[in-house]
Amino acid sequence: MRRFLPYVVMIAFAVWCLVALRGDLAKLSLVPVIRAWDVVLLTAVLSLTNYVLRIVRWRTYLARLGHQISYRFAALTFTAGFAYTLSPGKVGEMVRARYYTPLGVPLSDVAAAFFAERFLDLVAMVALATLVVADSSGYRGAILGGGAGALACLLALTLLPWSDISTRLSSWSRIPRMLRSPLGKIAKMLASTRVLLSPGLLLKGFVLGLIAWSLEGIGLGLLSSMFPDSHLSLVGATGIYGVAVLIGGLSFLPGGLGSTEAVMTGLLATAGFSLSEAFLLTLTCRLVTLWLAVVLGWVAVLILRQRRTVEVIPWQ
């Protein structure tokens, strides 16, 4: 059972992805999409560029932690995490750790890179969401709350001595043993994460994340040209995309399914699109962002399963 359970879970997760995707496609009228196939293709290219930028950031984080990985292997393993992006809070993307532990990369370092990536993505989304604060005051509380939480986490990560905290937690007899070990590991992970949040690397990671997610927001603006009677600026589209993905992430639903679509459709309807146009635009956007990533993720998983060796660049 222990041997086959991971495969059962993987198959069940793949079935869940296919069922959810079929539900979206069943609601999608392909007439406007086919008519604007070139725009849809360009939006998909922007999504692919988003992935490339984030792969570069991921490899940079691992290198900073002392693990120099080839670009090809970093791209495959990072993309493989997308296969599990529909897990709550995208924590399923931590499956990447299975590809790194055979290389001697500690789980704490993979978790540190993952946490830093997720945290900076949150900050980037908050920044993008502020583009529509003036027009969508109803979401100001969620946006400001996310910004305050991000700032608090950043201050804690950069100011607290996590290495000392990890050592003390591991030896503190007053804490039950069943809690002492996981708390110590969390503190150790945060100590590694703090290395990734030095001012220079923090700025680089934030800029890469901001550009990467802005590209998908711009893609939403390009897709809106399928309906020439309505107008949506690229800045407004980027803000709407940021708000929708931020709310979807905070909902902690798998991949933000349901919540992201509801928020995006509502904001597009407020921007002047009819409800049917807003719904079609939302589903098309999700098809070339979320579902494109999931498909590429499963392709990467299959490729990695066929690999018998990994490409590692050892430190000279």
SVG drawing of the C-alpha trace seen along z (x, -y; Angstrom):
<svg xmlns="http://www.w3.org/2000/svg" viewBox="-25 -56 61 58">
<polyline fill="none" stroke="black" stroke-width="0.4" points="0.0,0.0 2.8,-2.4 4.4,-1.7 1.2,-2.3 -0.5,-5.0 1.4,-7.9 0.4,-6.7 -3.3,-6.4 -3.2,-9.9 -1.6,-11.2 -4.2,-9.5 -7.0,-10.8 -5.6,-14.3 -5.3,-14.0 -9.0,-12.9 -10.0,-15.8 -8.2,-18.2 -9.9,-16.7 -13.3,-16.8 -12.9,-20.4 -11.6,-21.4 -14.5,-19.7 -16.9,-21.7 -15.3,-24.9 -15.2,-23.9 -18.9,-22.9 -19.8,-26.5 -17.5,-28.0 -18.9,-29.1 -16.0,-28.9 -17.4,-31.3 -15.7,-34.5 -12.6,-32.5 -12.1,-31.0 -12.7,-34.4 -9.9,-35.9 -7.6,-32.9 -4.5,-35.1 -5.3,-37.0 -5.8,-33.8 -2.5,-32.5 -0.7,-35.8 -2.2,-35.5 -0.9,-32.0 2.6,-33.2 2.4,-35.8 1.5,-33.1 4.5,-31.0 6.7,-34.1 5.2,-34.3 6.4,-30.7 9.9,-31.4 10.4,-34.4 9.3,-32.5 11.6,-29.5 14.5,-32.0 13.6,-33.2 13.2,-29.6 16.7,-28.6 18.1,-31.8 16.7,-30.9 18.2,-27.4 21.5,-28.8 21.5,-31.3 20.9,-28.3 23.9,-26.5 22.3,-24.3 23.3,-25.0 20.8,-23.3 20.8,-23.2 18.2,-25.4 16.6,-22.5 16.1,-20.5 15.0,-23.6 12.4,-24.3 11.1,-20.7 10.8,-20.4 9.3,-23.9 6.7,-23.2 5.9,-19.8 4.6,-21.6 1.9,-23.1 0.3,-19.6 -0.7,-20.1 -1.5,-23.8 -5.2,-23.0 -4.4,-22.0 -5.5,-24.4 -3.1,-27.4 -1.1,-25.6 0.8,-23.8 0.7,-20.7 3.4,-22.4 5.8,-21.3 5.8,-18.0 9.0,-19.5 10.8,-18.4 10.7,-14.7 13.0,-15.6 15.5,-17.4 15.9,-15.2 17.9,-12.6 20.3,-15.3 21.0,-16.0 18.9,-19.2 17.2,-19.4 13.5,-19.6 13.8,-22.7 15.7,-24.5 13.0,-23.5 10.3,-24.7 12.2,-27.9 12.4,-28.6 8.7,-27.7 7.7,-30.0 9.7,-32.9 8.2,-32.5 4.6,-32.3 5.2,-35.3 6.6,-37.5 3.7,-36.4 1.3,-37.6 3.0,-41.0 3.0,-41.3 -0.7,-40.5 -1.4,-43.1 0.5,-45.7 -1.4,-44.8 -4.7,-44.8 -4.2,-48.4 -4.7,-49.4 -8.4,-49.1 -8.8,-50.2 -10.2,-53.5 -12.9,-51.9 -13.6,-48.9 -13.6,-50.2 -15.6,-47.2 -12.3,-45.2 -10.2,-47.8 -10.4,-45.9 -9.2,-42.6 -6.4,-44.4 -5.2,-46.4 -5.5,-43.4 -3.3,-41.4 -0.8,-44.2 -0.6,-44.5 -0.2,-40.8 2.5,-40.7 4.4,-43.5 4.1,-41.8 5.5,-38.6 8.3,-40.4 9.3,-42.2 9.2,-38.9 11.2,-37.1 13.9,-39.7 14.1,-40.7 13.6,-37.6 16.7,-35.3 15.2,-32.2 18.3,-30.1 18.4,-30.7 14.7,-30.1 15.1,-26.8 17.8,-25.7 15.8,-26.7 12.6,-25.1 14.4,-21.8 15.7,-21.7 12.8,-23.3 11.5,-20.5 8.3,-22.4 7.0,-21.8 5.6,-18.3 7.9,-16.2 5.3,-15.8 5.2,-19.5 8.9,-20.3 10.2,-18.6 7.8,-20.2 8.1,-23.6 11.9,-23.4 11.7,-22.3 9.4,-25.3 11.9,-27.7 14.7,-26.1 12.8,-26.6 12.2,-30.2 15.9,-30.7 16.6,-29.5 13.9,-31.7 15.4,-34.7 18.5,-34.2 16.3,-34.6 14.8,-37.9 18.0,-39.9 17.3,-43.4 18.9,-42.8 17.4,-39.4 14.1,-40.5 13.9,-43.3 14.9,-41.1 12.4,-38.5 9.6,-41.0 10.3,-42.7 10.4,-39.4 7.1,-38.4 5.5,-41.7 6.5,-41.5 5.5,-37.9 2.0,-38.4 1.5,-41.6 1.9,-39.7 -1.1,-37.5 -3.1,-40.6 -2.2,-42.2 -3.3,-39.0 -6.8,-39.5 -6.8,-43.0 -5.9,-41.6 -8.6,-39.0 -11.2,-41.7 -10.7,-42.8 -12.9,-39.9 -15.8,-42.2 -15.1,-45.5 -18.3,-47.1 -16.8,-47.1 -13.5,-48.8 -11.0,-47.6 -7.6,-49.3 -4.5,-47.1 -4.0,-48.8 -7.6,-48.1 -7.4,-44.5 -4.2,-44.0 -5.9,-45.3 -8.9,-43.2 -6.7,-40.1 -4.7,-40.9 -7.9,-41.3 -9.4,-38.1 -6.3,-36.0 -5.7,-37.6 -9.2,-36.9 -9.0,-33.4 -5.8,-32.7 -7.1,-34.0 -10.2,-31.8 -7.8,-28.8 -10.0,-26.9 -8.1,-24.5 -6.6,-26.8 -9.0,-29.5 -11.6,-27.7 -15.0,-29.4 -13.9,-32.4 -11.4,-33.7 -14.0,-33.2 -16.8,-34.9 -14.7,-37.9 -13.2,-38.3 -16.7,-38.0 -18.2,-40.5 -15.5,-43.1 -15.6,-42.7 -19.4,-43.1 -18.9,-46.3 -16.4,-47.5 -19.1,-47.4 -19.2,-43.9 -22.5,-42.0 -22.7,-39.1 -22.3,-36.5 -19.4,-38.4 -17.7,-38.7 -18.2,-35.0 -16.8,-33.9 -13.9,-36.3 -13.1,-34.9 -13.2,-31.3 -11.0,-32.0 -8.5,-33.8 -8.5,-30.9 -8.0,-28.4 -4.8,-30.0 -3.4,-30.7 -4.5,-28.2 -5.4,-25.2 -2.4,-25.8 -0.1,-25.5 -1.9,-22.3 -1.4,-20.7 2.2,-21.7 2.7,-20.4 1.5,-16.9 3.7,-16.9 6.7,-17.8 5.7,-15.1 5.7,-12.4 9.0,-13.6 10.6,-13.5 9.3,-10.0 11.2,-8.9 14.5,-10.4 17.0,-8.2 19.6,-10.9 19.3,-14.5 21.3,-17.4 23.2,-19.0 26.0,-21.6 28.2,-21.0 29.9,-23.9 33.4,-24.4"/>
</svg>
